[in-house]
Structures are given as structure tokens and as C-alpha cells.
Amino acid sequence: MKQKNVLILIIFIILSFLFIPNVFANTPAPEITSPAAILVDDYTGTVIYEKNVDQKMFPASTTKIMTAILAIENCNLSDEATASYDAIMTVPSGYSIGDIKVGETLTVEQLLQVLMVHSANDAANVLGEHVGGSIESFASMMNTKATEIGCKNTHFVNPSGKHDDDHYTTARDLSTIMQYCMKNPTFKKLSSLRECSLPATQFSPQRDFKTTVEILIPNNSDKKSNYYYPYAIAGKTGFTTEAQNCLVSVSKKDNLELTCVILGAGKTEDGYSARFIETKDIFNYGFDNYKIDNICKQNDILKTITVPKGTSETKELPLAVIEDVPVFTNTDDNLSNIEPQINLYDSIAAPITEGTELGEATYNVNGVSYTTKLVATHSVEKSKLEEILFKVGIGLLIIALLGIIILLFKHKKRTQIIMRPFLFN
């Protein structure tokens, strides 16, 4: 009896090990302490992770993402802006600054660098006045832009993120803003900088700054206080007492690019920065569970058609994909099981030149549609048999008509011969 129980136990253990890979194949969604967060696939806009994504929150200095893109879109980087008294003196005590002096002139590029790297509030004000004419006018531009790109619950009062009860956004809206901005090469470069400098002027010596986005700073330490994330490519931090710690960041691994927003973060139970720790956890969840993969590749044959009026040698025509078709998918999805819907254009007939677009193929993957063109893989010549048959048919018709004319002529002549005796009597 004991031997039987031991055998059953061994079998149970073996089966348990066999099933472990399937049960733990994917990383579970992290539990975070931050009150609001979102993770979005930049390719399709699919929300991968969310927590209170539409709850109105204070953005603090993540506001400067919008400030930067408006300056980039409305100025040349070489344009110069002079710091006014109001731009410098209205920054509250304790807020980060680039130590810009009243009357100091800097280029838009220099101001943008210290804005994004050091989160300089004085630089934000100088840019706001330079682009909008005043802080109030610039805030109006910010709100107009937010609406244009699809934000639903955002309202800005200033370009810096200085606290105001009427200055708010949501995790979803901030991800929308960041995704829009990352399409701009200048913004993308600025948001990836790890350091910058303001040059020496008649007002100040050179000022050097390092980024506040610690997930961008390479660090080989294995300590938990090492917030570096090797896949991070861009980011912007924010903090006020009311907003707490905020972080908007972008990471890319292989072909998968993700945007993460954390708002209202505090400290972890062991005293570390939750905005960095939880951002890394959320990114890892995304990369462990999702991927960008080609559901088909350029020149793959998806369908073969018989072309009307084509020659026997060329009328069988394979249709190929014009490009790779990358799709956003779960890591355990089997893309080979997904068949495309193929729509062919009307009136396909010979002659056809190689490379001619003849239809479309559409794949539906997890509710998202991906469409690509289908093209002819070779030329299709028009068959001469039809032309020959047509000419033969015309010839036969002519011969038949001639035959009828001749028969009618003979019949008329014969009738005249028969009627002639009667005519002469």
C-alpha cells in the first residue's frame, strides 16, 4: 500500500512540473501603490496596463512635455529668447531652475535642453512668453493643442507645471501627449538627453545639469536604488507637494515601443522611489507579455488567381504582400492560425505588369485590423488566341455574308430565266 502511495506521489510531482511552464508562462500584472498609471503600445495605441487612467491628477513638471513640443513646432532652434523679470521672478521658491538671469538671452534649443533635462521652471516661463507672448496666451495654446491631439480631461494654466487647482490632466491624456511628441525627432532627442549645459554669458558662468529621469542614467550597481532601465529611451519627471512624484517615460525592446505614465507616486514600503520602481515593473510586464511580430513578410504569397484573357503560360498569377506586416500581439499567440481577408480589385484582366496592385489583405489580431497591398509577382500577357478567334469569326461572318449574297444573286438570276418566256408571250 505504501509503495502505491509513493508511486501516486511521484506521478503527481512529475505532472506538476509538466504544467508549471504553462501556468507561469507570462508575468502577471504588477500591483502598484501609485494612484494612477497607464502602459500603452505606441504602434497601435493599445492600453496594456491601466489604473485610474481617467482620474484627474496634477501633472507637475510633466507639463513641460507640452511646453517643449509647442516651442519646437512654433520656433527655430536657433531663435533667441530673452528672460523677462516676470518669467524669472514668478518661479516659487523650491522649484527647480536653470539659474537664468533677468535680461539673459539664450537660444530656444538651449532653453529646451535645460527644460527637459533639469526641469527648469524659469526656462519654461521664458519659452512660454517667447512662443505665446504671455503665460496666459501660451496656456491657451497648450489647451488647444491638447484638444487637437485627442485629450479629453486636460487643462493647463502655465507652461511649467507650477501647482494650480485648475491645472490638471490624466494618465491617459499624458500618454496621448507623449505619443504625439515622440513622433517629432527633435523632441525625441531632447527627451533622451542625460545632461546639458547653459553657456557662459555676461550674466552667468557655464551651468551644467544632469537629467532627473534616473531610468535613463546607466548604472551597473545591483542595489535597488539603481533605477536605471536599459530599454528606456525617453522620459520626463515631475514633482510638487500636491502632485507627488510623476513620471512619463518611453522604453523600446526589439520592435516593441511602450509609453508609461505614473502619477501621484510616493515611496515603496522599503523607502525607494515608487515612480521609478513601479515604472520598471510595468515596463517588464509589457515586454514579458507582448511583442511586435510580422504576421507576414514582404513577397509572401497569399493567393493565386487565374487572370482572364491571359496566356496559358502567364495567366496563373500569385499575389504577394508588398511589405512586412508587423502586428501587436501576446507573446503566446500563434499568428500562423490567423487567416487574412482578401479583397481583389474589380476588372482584373490581362495584360498586367509585374508589381501592379491588384487587391488588399487584412488581418484582424486581437481586435486590431492590419491591411497591406497585394501585387502581381509577374507580368501577364494578353492571349492572342482570343484575337485570332475574333479574326476568324469575322472572316467566317464575311464568308457567310458573301455566300448569302451569291446565293441570292443566283436565285434572282434563275428566277429571271424562268420568268422570261412568260414575259415574251
Secondary structure by P-SEA (a helix, b strand, c coil): caaaaaaaaaaaaaaaaaacccccccccbbbbcccccccccccccccccccccccccccccccaaaaaaaaaacccccbbbbbccccccccccccccccccccccccaaaaaaaaaacccaaaaaaaaaaacccaaaaaaaaaaaaaaacccccccccccccccccccccaaaaaaaaaaaaacaaaaaaaacccccccccccccbbbbbbcccccccccccccccccccccccccccccccccbbbbbccccccbbbbbbbcccccccccccaaaaaaaaaaaaaaaccbbbbcccccccccccccccccccccbbbbbbcbbbbbbbcccccccccccccccccccccccccccccbbbbbbcccbbbbbbbbbcbbbbccaaaaaaaaaaaaaaaaaaaaaaaaaaaaaaaaaaaacccccc
